[in-house]
Amino acid sequence: MASRSFYLTSAVLVAGTATAIVLWSRLAPAPAADPSPSVSGPSDSRDHGALGVRAADHDPANLPADPPNERSRSTRQIGNPFQLSQRVERSVRPDPPPGPPAPPVAASPGLNAESEASVAAQPKVVAALRADLDGRRNALRKACWPQGSDAAATFHVEATYAADGALVALGASDVPGMPGVGTCLTGQIAQKPPVLPEPPGVSVTVSVPVAFAGSGPPPAPPARGALMPAPNDGSR
């Protein structure tokens, strides 16, 4: 009788335990589903290493440092940010408009009278100078003409006389093809200056042509390239 009650009690306990397990399994929340593993390369598997910490995709500490030359170039380009603000722009002033032309200087009555007197005295001075040069034409040609030349040429002799008749300036023009002849004529005439028959009473400047006859015109002057010596190439 005692054994039957023991078995009955044991059966009741087993049935109650099974009921409790069934109820607990129904009421307990379902576990969260594992996320599907993403496709990753070998580098992802290495990121989940033993330390369990994955490196960030972009780590500022791992960025390569700028080369010194690039950093210095950037600094030179930027410069001082306050320098631009302190620079003062100066406006360009336009040039002032041109003023009216200066009025011509009026000659004094004395200068006008002197100029008129000089022009009035020129014919007498020209005649006296021409007569003197015509009488010395052959001597001047013999002294200044190139050796063996019979060229014809005309030179202009310019002379300035003071009010007292003294010769103060003298010169002869040059003629192409006859270099040095004009300088020679000036020297020959200056050795015996032409004398005026009377003082002009005012400063006078005149120009008198002196023609020298000949068989032909003066020779043509040599070309500019002919005057330059030929370069020495060492062949001679």
Disulfide bonds with the S-S distance in Angstrom:
Cys144-Cys184 2.13
